[in-house]
């Protein structure tokens, strides 16, 4: 499923356990056969994941997000560049 990034929100806070949470929330539009028009989806990427993937997402990027069997993001493939 292709995601069109339409918004990016910086995240930086301490959770209830006192752990620092830093990263980006990607607000995306996606095609969904059960929705007339586009559906909205939010994806969280930690700073570590962004470094591991080697690219900082930007508004207007079109990408495919790949998950493992546990629902964790394993890779992001970008299209159009």
Residue pairs with C-beta under 8 A, 6 or more apart in sequence:
1 30
1 31
1 64
1 65
2 30
2 31
2 62
2 63
2 64
2 79
3 26
3 28
3 29
3 30
3 41
3 43
3 62
3 63
3 64
3 65
4 28
4 29
4 30
4 38
4 60
4 61
4 62
5 26
5 27
5 28
5 57
5 58
5 59
5 60
5 61
5 62
5 63
6 27
6 28
6 29
6 59
7 26
7 27
7 59
8 24
8 25
8 26
8 27
8 57
8 58
8 59
9 24
9 25
9 27
10 24
11 21
11 22
11 23
11 24
11 25
11 44
12 20
12 21
12 22
13 20
13 21
14 20
14 21
15 21
21 46
22 46
22 47
23 44
23 45
23 46
23 47
23 49
23 50
24 44
24 45
24 50
24 56
24 57
25 42
25 43
25 44
26 42
26 43
26 44
26 45
26 57
27 40
27 41
27 42
28 40
28 41
28 42
28 43
29 38
29 39
29 40
29 41
30 38
30 39
30 40
30 41
31 38
31 39
32 38
32 39
43 65
43 73
45 53
45 57
45 73
49 73
50 56
50 57
53 75
53 76
55 76
55 78
57 63
57 76
61 78
61 80
62 78
62 79
62 80
63 76
63 77
63 78
63 79
64 76
64 77
64 79
65 73
65 75
65 76
66 73
66 74
66 75
66 76
66 77
67 73
67 74
68 74
